[in-house]
Amino acid sequence: MESVILAAGRGKRLGLQQKPKCLVSLNNQPLLAYVVSGLATLATQHTIIAGDYVELTQQAVPKRVASVRVIAHTPYSPGNL
């Protein structure tokens, strides 16, 4: 199974300045780590994470999870749809 995680939310309404929403911590672990770990238990072979802050996002991926690739999304216009 393959999966795609859309993690491009910038978190402006949460007051975040330098990290996306997916990196907000819950019990000292980024929310993204919970999602990636959950997918690993479902025998996901490849996971792609599309979002901002590629380096920070890559660091949040648990080391025990293989085959995760973080890609930068194409810039979008600010504001809600």
N, C-alpha and C positions, 0 to 999 in steps of 0.2 A: 504494500500500500504506500502511496505517496501523499504528502500533505503540503499545504501552503498556509502560512500564518501571515495575515495582514496586520502589520504592527507599525503603521505609519502615523498613528495619532501623536500629535506633538504635546498634548497636555496643557494647552494654554488656559483652559477653564479650570484646571486643577492648580494653576499657578506655577507650573513647572517651567524652568528656564533652560536648562542644559541637558535634559533627558526626555525621552518619549514616555508615554503612559505605560508601555509594556515593561518598563524598568522600575516602576514604582514597587517598593518593597512591601511584602507581607510576611511577617515572622522572619525577617532578615533574609528573605529570598525574593528576587524579582518575580513579578507575575508571569513573565515570559518563561521562566524556568519551570514553573508548575505546568504550563501548557506543553512545553517540549518534553518534559518527563512523562506526562500523561500519554502523549503520542508514542513515546518509546515503549510503553507497556502494551500498546496495541499493535506491536510488530510493524511500525512504520519504517520503511526502508530508507526513504529520502524525505527530508523536510526542507522547504525553502521558506525563509522569513523575509518578507518585503517590508522595508521601513527606512526610517531616518537613523542617523547616528550608527552607522554600520559597525564601527569598532566597539562601541559600548555595548551594542546588542550582541555581537559575537562573544564578548566576555561574559555575558549573562547566561549563555547556553551551558548547561552542565557538561563537564568534561567527559562524563561516562556515556554521553549520547553521541553516536556516530552519525555521519552523513547529514549534517545540518549545514546549509549554505545561507548566508545573509546577503541580500542584494539591496542596493539603493533603489528606491522607487523614483519614478519620474516626478519632478516637482509639480505640484498642483496649486491652484489658486487658493488663497486663504479664505476662511469662512465656511459656514455650513451650506449644504446644498439646499 
